[in-house]
Amino acid sequence: MLPAQAFVFIRIFLYAGAMVIGIDIRALGSGRRSGVEEYILSLLPQLFAAAPDVTLKLFWAGARPAPTDLLPQAPNVHVVHRRISNRVLFCAALFGALPLDELVGGADVFFFPHILAGALSSRCRRVTTVHDLSFVVAPHFFSLRQKLWHLAMQPRRFVRASDAVIAVSNATKLDVVREYGVPDGHVHVVYSGLPRVIAPSRSALEGDPYIMALGTFEPRKNIMSVLEAFTQCAADIPRVRLCLVGYSGHDMQNISRALERHPFRERIDVHINVSEEERDALLAGARALVYPSFLEGFGFPPLAACVLGVPVIASDVGSLPEVLHDAALLVSPYHSGSLARAMRALVLDDALHGTMAARAKARAAHFSWERSARETLALLRG
């Protein structure tokens, strides 16, 4: 048996000449699994597996410990934790100071899976993923605090400084090219994979059929139109219910007021900040998922429904028609009447419900994190 020193020498020899990729994982600091976190936590394990010949340095900053328990360990993966405030790093980035590649001890390329301000030295390439530019094309959906945050991050500057930009859909690519002036050839569409879904052992709600709306309670998700459409749907179908599930957002106060005035309030269930297990159990038992978002860069919630074979009603704008194709009933997010008609159809028409459930399952098979990682790695290798 070789002594421990020999194993150390072999490991150093194997990785001494390897390409070094830095990865900014600071976006995992929110503590919840929304779209960006889903992307990072699902993509990186596949990226690790696809790049055994590459040294990967995951960058984390701040006083809190790095979330190492959320990602698999591998001999070529190292977490570099610098106890520097992210506010300091964000400010320094505006002046090109404290380059992240130097803070991790050197890297050939740095991958930003979310747009966060971070300086790099001239020796290091930059690859950035853009999930959506809703804060640019539809700023009225955002709070003052969110607008100030995006202003401070200077996303346009760092996206334009990237050697390659990954867009998670053609809709997002179009926005990046049009709004930021990035050359078309520098923006590469790499579809995300499927969201993690915890298969439930039973439905979380028993009894009457229910339609589910899923997403953060913010204006962009268009929950108000769901409530308006449900007024029409509930008037026609006595036993149908509505289930609202999501994180509390800055439209919560308006939604709460609308719920208080709703003529069918007793038939609406609200679940805020629930666990992934409870969310997926609620989704699995739904007659349909309604997702009339005004703008999406990709669309994890409707794809989660597809995984479970739950029919989807979605907006006919943004990335959703591109991602869902014929696996959803597509309606205008601006007309609650169209939304109500789609709801009624999926509740009352068993044949249509079965067709859309089958299409949803089939559509889910088109997305793979393994493929996403392979295409991302090709861009990182340059």
N, C-alpha and C positions, 0 to 999 in steps of 0.2 A: 504494500500500500504506500502511495506517495505521501511524504510529509506535507503538513499544511502549507509550508513555505512554497512547495512546488506548485500547489494549486494557485496560489497568489501570483506566482511568476507566469504560469500558463495563461491566466486571465489577463494579466497586463500585456502579455505578448499578443493575445488575440485581439485586444481592443486598442492597442497602441496606435495603429494606423487607421482606425475606423473613422468614418465620417461622424461628426458630432452635430446633433440636432438639439437645439434648445426649444423648450415648449413652455409657454406662459400658462400656468394653471390658476392664476389668481382669480379668475371668474368663478371658481368653485367656492369662493368665500361667502356667497349669499346664504348658504345653508339649506337651500331648497332645490328641488330637481325640476326647474322650468326648462324651456327649450334649449338655452345655451348650455346649461349643466348636463342635460340629456345628451347633447352632442358631444361634449368633452368626455363624459364618463362612458359613453358607448364607443366612441371612435378610438380613444387612446389604447384600450386593451388590444384591439385589432391591429393598431399601428405597431405596438410593441411586438406582437407575434409576427408581423410582416417584415420587421427590420432587425433580425438577430445580429446582423453584421454592423449595426449602427449604434453608437453611444448616444443615449437619449438623456438629456438633463432637464428635469422638470423644475421650473422656477416658481418659488413661493416667497412671499414677503410679508412682513408684519409680525406682531407679537404672538398671534395665535399659532398653534402648531399646524403643520401642513396636514391636509386630509389624506394621509397615506393609506388609511384603511379603505378608502373608496376605490383605489386602483390596485391592480395586481402587481406583484413584485417580479422582477426579472433581473438577471445578472448584468445586463447592459443598460438598466434604467436606474437613474440616480436622482433623488430629490435634493435640490439645492435651496436651502432656506436662509434668506438674509433678513435679519431683524431690522429692516428699514421700513418706516411707514410708507404705505402706498401713496399717501398724499405727497410725501417727499419725492417719491419716484415719479409720480404724475407731473409734478412741477418741474423736476429735473429734466424730464423728457422733452419739455417745451424748449429747452436750451441745449438739447443734445447731450446732457450730462448723465452720469451713472448708467452707461450702456449695459443692457441686461446680459449681452453675451460675455462681457468682461466680469460681471458679477457671478456668472456660473463657471468661470474659469476657462472661457473660450468656447465658441461654437461656429460652425460653418454656415448654418442657417438657423433662423429663429422662427418658430411657428406660433402665431397668435390665433388661437381658435375662437377668439372674440376680440372686438376692437377695444383694446385698452391702450392708453398712452404708455409707450416704452421706447426709450432710446436704444439704438444699436450703433456699434462702431462701423466704420467704413469697410471693415473686413468681412462683415456678416450680412448675408442675404436675409430678406424679410418676406414671409408668406403669411397672409392674413385671410381669415374666413369672415365673410360678411353674411350675416343671417337675414337681415332686411334693412332697408333704409326708411322705415316708417316714420322715424323721427325727423326725416328730411322732407319726404313727400306728403306727410300728413301731420305736421307739428301740433295741430289743434287737438289731437288726441292725447297729448302729454301734459303732465302737470308742470308748473314752473320749476320745481325741483328737478324733474327729469330733464327739462330743457337745459337747465344750468349744468347738469352732469354731462350731457352730450357736448355742450359748448366747451367744457373743461377738457374733455377727452380728445378734442380736435380730430374726430374720425376721418374727415376728408384728408387732412394732412398725412395721417399715417397709412391710410389706404392708398393714396397716390404715391407714397414712398415705398410701397411694397413692390418687390420684384415679380411677385405673382399674387393674384387675388383669387380666392376660392369663393364662388357664389353657390348657395345651396339649391338654387333653382334658376331657370332662365329668366323668370320674372325679376328676381333679385339682380341678376347680371345686367338686365336692361336698365334697372335703376342706377346701378353703379356706373355704368358707361354714360348714361344721360346726366345724372346729377353730379358726379364727381369728375367727369371727363377722363376717365381711365380708358386707355386704348382697348378696343374689343379683344385683341389678341392677348392681353394681359389678364383677362378675367376668364376663369375656367369654371364651368359648371360641374360640381361634384355633388350628386344627390346624397343626402344623409340616408342612414339605414332606418330600421323600424324602432320606435320607442320601446323601452322595456315595459312589458305588461306582465303583471303577476296574475296568473290564471287562478280565478277564484274557485273555491270548493262549492260555493252556493251564492245565490243572488243576495245582495244587501237589502233589497226592498221586495217584500212579498205583496201579492194582491193585485191591484189594478195596474194596467199597463201604463208605463210612463215614458215620456220623452226627456232626454237628458241634454243639458247644455254644459259644456266644460271649458274652463279657461279662467284666467285672472279677471277679476271684476274691475275692468277698466274700459273706457269708452270704445277703444279699438275693437273689442270683442263683441260689441253690439248686443249686449244682454237686454237692453231696453226694447229692441225690436222683437226679441224672443218673447218677452212678456206681452207685448202687443199682439203678436201672432197667437200666443196661447189663449188670449181672451177670446178670439174667434174660434179657435179649435175646441176649447173647453165648452163653449156654448153649443156646439154641434154634437160633441161626444161626451155624454154625462160622466163616464167613469175614468177618463184619461187624466193623468197627473203630469206635472212638470217637476223635474229635479235639477236644481242649479248646483253645480259643483265647481269649486275653484279656490284660488288664493284671494285673500282680501286685497283689493286695489283701490286706486284713488277715485273710482266711480261708485264705491260701496255706499256712500251716503245717498246718492241719487237712486240707486237700485233699491235701497231700503225704503225710501219714500214711495217709490213705485209699487213695491210689494204691499205696503200698508194700504194703498188705495185700490189694489187689484181686486176685481169682482170675484175672482176665484182663488183668493189667497189660501183658503183651506185645502186647496188641491196642489199647492206648490211646496216642495221640500227644498230647503237650502242647507248645503253642507260646505262649510268654509274650512280651509286649511286641514283637510283630512289626510290620512296616511295614503301611501300609494296602494296598499292592499284594499282599503275601503273604496278608494276612487275606482279601481279596476273592477271591484265587485259590483259597484253601482253601474258602471258602464256595461258590464257583461249582461246585466239584467234588463237593460233599457230596450224599449221597442225601436228606438232610433236615437242617434246623436244629431243634434242640431248645432251647426257651427257657422253662423253668418258673419264671420269677421270681416271688417272693412279692408284689412290688408294683412297678409301673411307672407313671410319669406319662404316658408316650407309648409308646415302644418302637421306637427306631431299628434295632436289630439284626434283628428279624424283618422289618421293612420292607426292609432291605438284601437279605435273602433273597428277598423278593417281587420286587424289581427284577430279580434274576438268575433268577427262575423256579424257585427252590428251595422245595420244600414245607416247611411250618412246623408244628412242634408247640409250642404255647404254653399258658401258664396261663389258666385260666378266671376269673381275678380281676384287679382293678385296671383299667387302661386297655386291656389287650390284647384282650379281646373287642370292645370299642368300636372299636378301631383296625383290627383284622384281620377282623372279621365272619366270613364263612364261608371265608376264605382260609387258615385254619389248623385243625388238629385241636386243639381246646381240651380240656385235662385239668386235674384238680386238682393243684396243686403239692405237696399234702400226701400223695399216694398214688403211690409209685414203681411200683406194679403197673399203674396206668392209663398212666403214662408209658411203661413197657416195652411194653404192648400197642400203643400208638400207634407206637412205634419199629418193632416187628415188622411192623406193617401197612404202613408206608411202605417198608420194605426188601423185603418179599416180594410185595406186591400192586402189580403194574405199572399196572393200570387206575386204582387209587386214587392212585398216585403221579402219573400223568399228569393226573388231574382236579385234584389239589391244586396241581400246578405251574401249570396254566392259571389257576386261581383266584388264585394268588399274583400272577401277572403282571397280571391284571385289577384286583386291589385296588390295586396300586402306582399305577395311573393316576388314583386318586382324590385324590392328594396333590400339592400344588404350592407351591413357595416364592414364586412370583409372587403367588398368591392370599393366602398368609400375609402377605406384605409389604404388600399392598393393604389388608387388614383391620387390620393393625397400624398402618399410617399413618393410617387413619381415626380410630383411637383416640388417636393422638398429636396429631392436629389438633384433637381435642376436639369 
